[in-house]
Amino acid sequence: MNPVEPVLIGGAGRSGTTLVVDMLGLHPHLSPIYETDFVLRLLKWLLSGKRHGVEETRAKFEAYMDEWTRPLPIRPHEKRPQERYHHGPHYILFEREFAMERTRAFLADLGRRAPTEAARGLIEDLFAEHRRRDGKPRWVNKTPDYIDHLPDLQAVFPDMRFIHVVRDGRDVACSVLTRSWGPSTIKEAASWWREKVLKGFEFENANPDHCLVVRYEDLLLEPKSALARVFAWLGAEPLLEDVLTNYAGDEKNVRLDPSRIGDWRKTFGPSDVRTFERKAGDILKRLEYGE
């Protein structure tokens, strides 16, 4: 693997993407940067849907970034108290002043370069500052909703590698239905999860050497083999003991907890399970999630 290839991580929300990027970020050569949803707003305005004029795009994106960067380095999140990670619920090290300086430089140059080239330039400027502050040579970037925008991301990063994190959709539904965002019924959750996973499959089918599917359950139950597979795919030295020692439970109580696997069995009744499986049973089978 070329060491400069961008590595992006995504998947249906509540599938374990934060655990994956947090674990990879314990490697001395990999700098995790995550919950960078400004990337998706940038792609929306530059690449997809109705094209805005240059001046309209400049005004909209500058206003958005002014708002998005305001709370840095703290970003709002909905993680629960028991959801603990070494790098926190989000991890962004560049500061508001730097981000706005680079944003204004990008906007001043907008229209002089191809949209994909301009977008890549801004993203790489910000991520390079993050990894510089982290003291590591490579960044690994996670935002769950990347799963919905893989064609646009690939247009910006033709050489990108994508880690698609999957989890038993029934457990995903258990978690999503307790949140303030996303589906509100089991039927909706099943369709939502199925659609997201299928987008990952579509990208994998078209780019088999540039997509790796990682099961959340494997990281919890067989962390050594699961991580070894990811590190090998990234071309990074495994250093498994160094990573896993940090998940044995420390003063931060950061540990691997497989007890939540199969929560759907305790939460859903038989009719709920049938409803989910009618909508997404084919994907459960494809991912080998049993009864």
C-alpha positions as CSV (number, residue, x, y, z in Angstrom):
1,M,0.0,0.0,0.0
2,N,1.2,3.5,-0.9
3,P,1.8,5.3,2.5
4,V,0.1,8.5,1.2
5,E,-3.2,6.8,0.2
6,P,-6.0,8.4,2.2
7,V,-7.8,6.0,4.6
8,L,-11.4,6.8,5.3
9,I,-13.8,5.0,7.6
10,G,-17.6,4.9,7.6
11,G,-20.6,2.8,8.1
12,A,-24.2,2.9,9.5
13,G,-24.3,5.0,12.7
14,R,-23.9,3.0,15.9
15,S,-21.9,0.3,14.1
16,G,-18.5,0.8,15.9
17,T,-16.7,3.2,13.6
18,T,-15.4,5.2,16.6
19,L,-13.9,2.1,18.2
20,V,-12.1,1.2,14.9
21,V,-10.6,4.7,14.5
22,D,-9.7,4.9,18.2
23,M,-7.9,1.6,18.0
24,L,-6.0,2.4,14.8
25,G,-5.1,5.8,16.3
26,L,-3.1,4.1,19.1
27,H,-0.6,3.0,16.4
28,P,2.5,5.4,16.5
29,H,2.2,6.0,12.7
30,L,-1.5,6.6,12.4
31,S,-3.2,9.8,13.5
32,P,-7.0,9.5,13.9
33,I,-9.1,12.4,13.0
34,Y,-12.9,11.9,13.3
35,E,-16.3,13.5,13.2
36,T,-15.3,15.8,10.4
37,D,-18.7,16.2,8.8
38,F,-17.6,19.5,7.2
39,V,-16.1,17.3,4.5
40,L,-19.6,16.2,3.5
41,R,-21.0,19.7,3.4
42,L,-18.0,20.7,1.2
43,L,-18.7,17.9,-1.2
44,K,-22.4,18.6,-1.3
45,W,-21.9,22.2,-2.4
46,L,-19.0,21.5,-4.8
47,L,-19.7,18.2,-6.4
48,S,-23.3,16.9,-6.0
49,G,-26.8,18.1,-6.6
50,K,-27.6,21.5,-8.0
51,R,-24.5,23.5,-8.6
52,H,-24.2,26.8,-6.8
53,G,-22.4,29.8,-8.3
54,V,-19.0,30.5,-7.0
55,E,-20.1,33.5,-4.9
56,E,-23.0,31.7,-3.4
57,T,-20.7,28.7,-2.5
58,R,-18.2,31.1,-0.9
59,A,-20.8,32.7,1.3
60,K,-22.5,29.5,2.3
61,F,-19.4,27.5,3.1
62,E,-17.6,30.4,5.0
63,A,-20.7,30.8,7.1
64,Y,-20.9,27.1,7.7
65,M,-17.3,26.7,8.7
66,D,-17.5,29.8,10.9
67,E,-20.2,28.0,12.8
68,W,-18.7,24.5,12.7
69,T,-15.3,25.6,14.0
70,R,-16.7,27.8,16.8
71,P,-16.6,25.1,19.5
72,L,-13.2,23.6,18.6
73,P,-11.4,21.8,20.0
74,I,-14.6,20.5,21.7
75,R,-17.4,19.3,19.3
76,P,-20.9,18.3,20.5
77,H,-21.6,14.6,20.6
78,E,-24.2,12.1,21.8
79,K,-21.9,9.4,23.2
80,R,-23.1,7.9,26.5
81,P,-21.0,8.0,29.7
82,Q,-20.0,4.3,29.2
83,E,-18.8,4.9,25.7
84,R,-15.2,5.8,26.4
85,Y,-12.3,6.1,24.0
86,H,-8.6,7.0,24.3
87,H,-9.1,9.9,21.9
88,G,-12.5,10.9,23.1
89,P,-15.9,11.0,21.3
90,H,-14.3,13.1,18.6
91,Y,-10.6,14.0,17.8
92,I,-9.8,17.1,15.9
93,L,-6.5,19.0,16.8
94,F,-6.4,21.9,14.4
95,E,-7.8,25.1,15.9
96,R,-10.5,27.4,14.7
97,E,-8.2,30.2,13.6
98,F,-6.1,27.9,11.4
99,A,-9.2,26.3,9.9
100,M,-10.8,29.6,9.0
101,E,-7.5,30.9,7.6
102,R,-7.3,27.9,5.3
103,T,-11.0,28.0,4.5
104,R,-10.7,31.7,3.3
105,A,-7.6,30.8,1.2
106,F,-9.6,28.0,-0.4
107,L,-12.6,30.2,-1.1
108,A,-10.4,32.9,-2.6
109,D,-9.0,30.3,-5.0
110,L,-12.4,28.8,-5.8
111,G,-13.2,28.8,-9.5
112,R,-9.5,28.7,-10.5
113,R,-9.1,24.9,-9.9
114,A,-11.2,21.9,-10.6
115,P,-13.7,21.4,-7.7
116,T,-12.2,18.0,-6.8
117,E,-8.7,19.4,-6.7
118,A,-9.8,22.4,-4.6
119,A,-11.7,20.2,-2.2
120,R,-8.8,17.8,-1.7
121,G,-6.4,20.7,-1.2
122,L,-8.5,22.1,1.7
123,I,-9.1,18.7,3.3
124,E,-5.4,17.7,3.2
125,D,-4.3,21.1,4.5
126,L,-6.5,20.7,7.6
127,F,-5.7,17.0,8.1
128,A,-2.0,17.6,7.7
129,E,-2.1,20.2,10.5
130,H,-4.0,17.7,12.7
131,R,-1.4,14.9,12.2
132,R,1.5,17.4,12.6
133,R,0.1,18.3,16.0
134,D,-0.4,14.6,16.8
135,G,3.2,13.9,15.8
136,K,2.3,11.1,13.3
137,P,3.0,10.7,9.6
138,R,-0.4,9.5,8.4
139,W,-4.0,10.4,9.1
140,V,-7.0,8.0,9.2
141,N,-10.3,9.8,8.9
142,K,-13.7,8.6,10.2
143,T,-17.2,10.0,9.8
144,P,-20.0,7.4,9.7
145,D,-22.0,9.1,7.0
146,Y,-19.1,8.7,4.5
147,I,-20.9,5.5,3.7
148,D,-23.5,7.6,1.9
149,H,-21.1,9.6,-0.2
150,L,-18.5,7.2,-1.5
151,P,-18.6,8.2,-5.2
152,D,-18.0,11.9,-4.3
153,L,-15.3,11.0,-1.9
154,Q,-13.6,8.8,-4.5
155,A,-13.9,11.7,-7.0
156,V,-11.8,13.8,-4.6
157,F,-9.5,10.9,-3.5
158,P,-9.3,8.5,-6.4
159,D,-6.6,6.6,-4.5
160,M,-8.6,6.3,-1.2
161,R,-9.0,3.2,0.9
162,F,-12.2,2.7,2.7
163,I,-12.9,0.7,5.9
164,H,-16.5,-0.3,6.0
165,V,-17.5,-1.1,9.6
166,V,-20.5,-3.3,10.0
167,R,-22.4,-4.6,13.0
168,D,-25.5,-6.8,13.4
169,G,-28.3,-4.6,12.2
170,R,-30.6,-5.7,15.0
171,D,-28.1,-4.4,17.6
172,V,-27.7,-1.2,15.5
173,A,-31.5,-0.7,15.5
174,C,-31.5,-1.2,19.3
175,S,-29.1,1.6,19.7
176,V,-30.3,4.0,17.0
177,L,-33.9,3.9,18.2
178,T,-32.7,5.5,21.5
179,R,-31.1,8.4,19.8
180,S,-32.4,11.9,18.8
181,W,-31.5,11.3,15.2
182,G,-32.2,8.6,12.7
183,P,-35.1,6.1,12.3
184,S,-37.9,6.0,14.8
185,T,-39.4,2.6,14.2
186,I,-37.9,-0.9,13.7
187,K,-39.2,-1.0,10.2
188,E,-37.5,2.3,9.4
189,A,-34.3,1.2,11.2
190,A,-34.1,-2.0,9.1
191,S,-34.5,-0.2,5.8
192,W,-32.0,2.5,6.9
193,W,-29.4,0.0,7.9
194,R,-29.9,-2.1,4.8
195,E,-29.5,0.9,2.5
196,K,-26.3,2.0,4.2
197,V,-24.7,-1.5,4.1
198,L,-25.6,-1.9,0.5
199,K,-23.8,1.3,-0.4
200,G,-20.7,-0.1,1.2
201,F,-21.1,-3.4,-0.8
202,E,-21.5,-1.5,-4.0
203,F,-18.2,0.4,-3.4
204,E,-16.5,-2.9,-2.4
205,N,-17.7,-4.6,-5.6
206,A,-16.3,-1.8,-7.7
207,N,-13.1,-1.4,-5.8
208,P,-12.2,-4.7,-4.2
209,D,-8.6,-3.8,-3.5
210,H,-9.6,-0.5,-1.9
211,C,-12.3,-1.6,0.5
212,L,-12.1,-3.6,3.7
213,V,-15.2,-4.8,5.6
214,V,-14.6,-4.9,9.4
215,R,-17.1,-6.5,11.7
216,Y,-17.6,-4.8,15.0
217,E,-18.2,-8.1,16.8
218,D,-14.9,-9.5,15.6
219,L,-13.0,-6.6,17.1
220,L,-14.7,-7.3,20.5
221,L,-14.4,-11.1,20.4
222,E,-11.2,-11.7,18.4
223,P,-9.4,-8.4,18.6
224,K,-5.9,-9.8,17.8
225,S,-6.9,-11.4,14.5
226,A,-9.3,-8.7,13.5
227,L,-6.7,-5.9,14.1
228,A,-3.9,-7.9,12.5
229,R,-6.0,-8.1,9.4
230,V,-6.6,-4.3,9.3
231,F,-3.0,-3.4,10.0
232,A,-1.9,-5.8,7.2
233,W,-4.3,-4.2,4.8
234,L,-2.9,-0.8,5.8
235,G,0.7,-1.9,5.4
236,A,1.3,-0.9,9.0
237,E,3.4,-2.8,11.6
238,P,0.8,-4.7,13.7
239,L,2.0,-3.7,17.3
240,L,-1.1,-5.6,18.5
241,E,0.0,-5.9,22.2
242,D,0.7,-2.2,22.4
243,V,-2.8,-1.4,21.1
244,L,-4.8,-4.1,23.0
245,T,-3.1,-3.3,26.3
246,N,-4.8,0.0,26.2
247,Y,-8.2,-1.7,26.0
248,A,-7.7,-3.9,29.1
249,G,-9.3,-1.3,31.4
250,D,-7.3,1.6,32.9
251,E,-7.9,4.7,34.9
252,K,-10.2,5.9,32.0
253,N,-12.0,2.5,32.1
254,V,-11.4,2.1,28.4
255,R,-11.9,-1.6,27.5
256,L,-13.4,-3.9,25.0
257,D,-16.9,-4.9,26.2
258,P,-18.6,-7.7,24.3
259,S,-21.5,-7.8,26.7
260,R,-23.6,-5.6,24.4
261,I,-23.5,-8.1,21.5
262,G,-26.9,-9.5,21.0
263,D,-28.8,-6.7,22.9
264,W,-31.6,-7.2,20.4
265,R,-32.5,-10.5,22.0
266,K,-33.3,-8.8,25.2
267,T,-34.9,-5.7,23.6
268,F,-37.0,-6.9,20.7
269,G,-40.0,-9.2,20.9
270,P,-40.6,-11.9,18.2
271,S,-42.8,-9.6,16.1
272,D,-40.1,-6.9,16.2
273,V,-37.5,-9.4,15.0
274,R,-39.7,-10.6,12.2
275,T,-40.3,-7.0,11.1
276,F,-36.6,-6.3,11.0
277,E,-35.8,-9.5,9.1
278,R,-38.5,-9.0,6.5
279,K,-36.8,-5.7,5.6
280,A,-33.1,-6.6,6.0
281,G,-32.9,-10.4,6.5
282,D,-30.9,-10.8,3.2
283,I,-28.2,-8.5,4.5
284,L,-28.0,-10.2,7.9
285,K,-27.5,-13.5,6.0
286,R,-24.9,-12.0,3.7
287,L,-22.9,-10.7,6.7
288,E,-23.4,-14.1,8.4
289,Y,-25.3,-12.8,11.4
290,G,-27.1,-15.9,12.7
291,E,-30.3,-16.3,14.7
